[in-house]
């Protein structure tokens, strides 16, 4: 498992850096759109939604991504329309009230959890590509140090009922990883409109956000009774498993940059 993680990092991270740094931002939209749609489908699949509901839900998510990027002024309107439409769909397509809260709740939460939160990537990249690199570097190092420290010296459980393998030592590693990632990117891009102290603070908060994102997805998986969101990536689970920390850390970074 350790070797797989290192190999993936060695291959994927340089490609991601080149993809973000040298291609027009529309390619970043395509990337977020594709991974977001897959993650949303996996979320609905975890809760075993019938196709009559999950397919319209995924289509709604795709349109929300498009609206968030190209028509941001209409995003709230689009969200309201699709939430109402999906609730109405549940009423008309499945002619029984049994399970209505589960179906409707899953549909709406899926839109709020994935397209809405991932859409914060678009105003972030509008600030500059270096902020996307800061986000992903901080979250990747956060996840990596949490895993290595937790698996090697972790003894005190963090939240057993949600994620039995998470430890307090691993959580501390997550904070350190977020700090290192943010400082590294600030060092590589000194012209960023944040101070070194702010970068350190942002990194620690992103490390904490990564923990929260991981635990939130673990909560959903345990509730749904599945180990991984899917088996899309052999040995690593699904797309949602790879995005869980980013989903929460992205909006957190956006608001931190507005405040600092």
C-alpha positions in Angstrom: 0.0 0.0 0.0 2.8 2.4 0.8 4.5 1.7 -2.5 1.3 2.2 -4.4 0.8 5.6 -2.8 4.3 6.7 -3.6 4.1 5.5 -7.2 0.7 7.3 -7.8 2.1 10.5 -6.2 5.3 10.3 -8.4 3.2 9.9 -11.6 0.1 11.9 -10.9 1.4 15.0 -9.1 3.8 16.2 -11.8 1.1 15.6 -14.4 -1.4 17.6 -12.3 1.1 20.4 -11.9 1.6 20.6 -15.7 -2.1 20.4 -16.3 -2.9 23.2 -14.0 0.1 25.4 -14.9 0.2 25.3 -18.6 -3.3 24.6 -19.9 -6.1 27.2 -20.2 -8.5 27.3 -17.2 -11.3 25.7 -19.3 -9.4 22.4 -19.0 -9.6 22.7 -15.3 -13.3 23.1 -15.6 -13.5 19.9 -17.6 -11.4 18.1 -15.0 -13.6 19.2 -12.1 -16.8 18.6 -14.1 -15.7 15.0 -14.9 -14.5 14.0 -11.5 -17.5 15.7 -9.8 -20.0 13.9 -12.0 -18.4 10.6 -11.2 -18.3 11.4 -7.5 -22.0 12.4 -7.5 -22.9 9.2 -9.3 -21.0 7.2 -6.7 -22.8 9.0 -3.9 -26.2 8.1 -5.3 -24.9 4.6 -6.0 -23.8 4.2 -2.3 -27.4 4.8 -1.2 -28.9 2.6 -3.9 -31.1 5.2 -5.5 -33.1 3.9 -8.4 -32.0 5.0 -11.8 -35.2 7.0 -12.3 -33.9 9.4 -9.6 -30.1 9.0 -9.7 -29.8 9.8 -13.4 -31.8 13.1 -13.2 -29.8 13.9 -10.1 -26.5 13.5 -11.9 -27.7 15.5 -14.9 -28.8 18.3 -12.5 -25.3 18.2 -10.9 -23.7 18.6 -14.4 -25.8 21.6 -15.2 -25.0 23.1 -11.8 -21.2 22.7 -12.5 -21.8 24.4 -15.9 -23.8 27.2 -14.3 -21.2 27.8 -11.5 -18.4 28.2 -14.0 -20.1 30.0 -16.9 -23.1 31.7 -15.3 -22.3 32.2 -11.7 -24.9 34.9 -11.2 -27.6 32.3 -11.8 -26.2 29.5 -9.7 -28.5 30.0 -6.7 -31.5 30.1 -9.1 -30.4 26.9 -10.8 -29.9 25.2 -7.4 -33.4 26.1 -6.3 -34.9 24.9 -9.6 -33.1 21.5 -9.5 -33.9 20.9 -5.8 -37.5 21.6 -6.4 -37.6 19.5 -9.6 -35.9 16.5 -8.0 -38.3 16.6 -5.0 -41.2 16.8 -7.5 -39.7 13.9 -9.4 -39.6 11.7 -6.3 -43.3 12.5 -5.7 -44.4 11.7 -9.2 -42.1 8.8 -10.3 -42.1 6.6 -7.2 -45.8 6.3 -6.3 -45.3 5.5 -2.6 -44.3 7.6 0.4 -42.2 4.8 1.8 -38.6 5.9 1.8 -39.4 9.4 0.5 -37.1 11.1 3.1 -34.2 8.8 2.3 -34.6 9.3 -1.5 -35.3 13.0 -1.4 -32.6 13.7 1.2 -30.0 11.7 -0.7 -30.8 13.6 -3.9 -30.6 17.0 -2.4 -27.7 16.4 -0.2 -25.8 15.0 -3.1 -26.2 18.3 -5.0 -25.2 20.3 -1.9 -22.3 18.1 -1.0 -20.6 17.6 -4.3 -21.5 20.2 -7.1 -22.0 23.1 -4.7 -18.9 22.5 -2.7 -16.6 21.6 -5.6 -17.8 24.6 -7.5 -15.6 26.7 -5.1 -12.7 25.5 -7.3 -13.8 28.0 -10.0 -13.5 31.3 -8.0 -10.2 29.9 -6.6 -8.6 29.4 -9.9 -9.9 32.8 -11.0 -7.6 34.2 -8.2 -4.7 32.4 -9.7 -3.6 28.9 -10.5 -1.1 28.9 -7.6 -4.1 28.8 -5.2 -5.3 25.6 -6.7 -1.8 24.2 -6.4 -1.7 25.4 -2.7 -5.0 23.6 -2.0 -4.0 20.3 -3.6 -0.5 20.3 -2.2 -1.7 21.0 1.3 -4.5 18.4 1.1 -2.2 15.7 -0.5 0.6 16.2 2.1 -2.1 16.3 4.8 -3.6 13.0 3.7 -0.2 11.4 3.2 1.3 12.4 6.6 -1.9 11.4 8.3 -1.7 8.0 6.8 2.0 7.4 7.4 2.2 8.8 10.9 -1.1 7.2 11.9 -0.2 3.8 10.5 3.3 3.9 12.1 2.9 5.4 15.5 -0.9 6.0 15.9 -2.2 4.6 19.1 -5.0 6.9 20.3 -8.3 6.6 18.3 -9.8 9.8 16.9 -13.4 8.8 16.1 -13.9 5.1 16.3 -17.6 4.9 15.4 -17.0 6.7 12.1 -13.5 5.7 11.1 -11.8 3.1 13.3 -8.4 3.5 11.8 -8.1 7.2 12.3 -5.9 8.3 15.2 -5.1 11.5 17.0 -1.4 11.1 15.9 -2.6 10.8 12.3 -4.7 14.0 12.8 -1.6 15.8 14.0 0.2 14.6 10.9 -2.6 16.0 8.8 -2.1 19.4 10.3 1.7 19.2 9.7 1.1 18.1 6.2 -1.2 21.0 5.4 1.2 23.4 6.9 4.1 22.1 4.8 2.1 22.0 1.6 1.0 25.6 2.0 4.5 26.9 2.9 6.1 25.0 0.0 3.7 26.6 -2.5 4.2 30.0 -1.0 7.9 29.5 -1.4 7.5 28.5 -5.0 5.2 31.4 -5.7 6.4 34.3 -3.5 4.2 36.8 -5.4 1.0 35.2 -4.0 -1.1 37.8 -2.2 -0.7 36.2 1.2 2.1 36.6 3.8 4.2 33.7 5.0 2.4 33.7 8.3 -0.9 33.6 6.6 0.2 30.8 4.4 1.2 28.8 7.5 -2.1 29.5 9.2 -4.0 28.5 6.0 -2.1 25.3 5.8 -3.0 24.3 9.3 -6.7 25.0 8.7 -6.6 23.1 5.4 -5.1 20.2 7.3 -7.9 20.3 9.8 -10.4 20.6 6.9 -8.9 17.5 5.3 -9.6 15.6 8.4 -13.2 16.8 8.5 -13.7 15.9 4.8 -12.4 12.4 5.3 -14.6 11.9 8.4 -17.7 13.2 6.7 -17.3 10.8 3.8 -16.6 8.0 6.2 -19.8 8.8 8.0 -21.8 8.6 4.8 -20.1 5.3 3.8 -20.9 3.7 7.2 -24.4 4.9 7.0 -24.8 3.4 3.5 -23.0 0.2 4.6 -20.2 0.3 2.1 -16.4 0.3 2.5 -15.6 2.5 -0.6 -17.6 4.8 -2.7 -16.9 2.4 -5.6 -14.1 0.2 -7.0 -13.2 2.7 -9.8 -9.5 2.9 -8.7 -8.3 -0.6 -7.8 -6.9 -0.6 -4.2 -7.9 3.0 -3.6 -11.7 3.0 -3.8 -13.7 5.5 -5.9 -13.5 9.1 -7.1 -15.4 10.3 -4.0 -12.8 8.6 -1.8 -10.1 10.7 -3.5 -12.1 13.9 -3.4 -13.5 13.8 0.2 -10.8 16.1 1.7 -10.8 18.5 -1.3 -14.6 18.9 -1.2 -14.4 20.5 2.2 -11.0 22.2 2.0 -11.8 24.1 -1.2 -14.6 26.2 0.2 -12.5 26.7 3.4 -9.6 28.1 1.4 -11.9 30.3 -0.6 -13.3 32.0 2.6 -9.9 32.2 4.2 -8.6 34.1 1.3 -11.5 36.5 1.5 -10.9 37.1 5.2 -7.1 37.3 5.3 
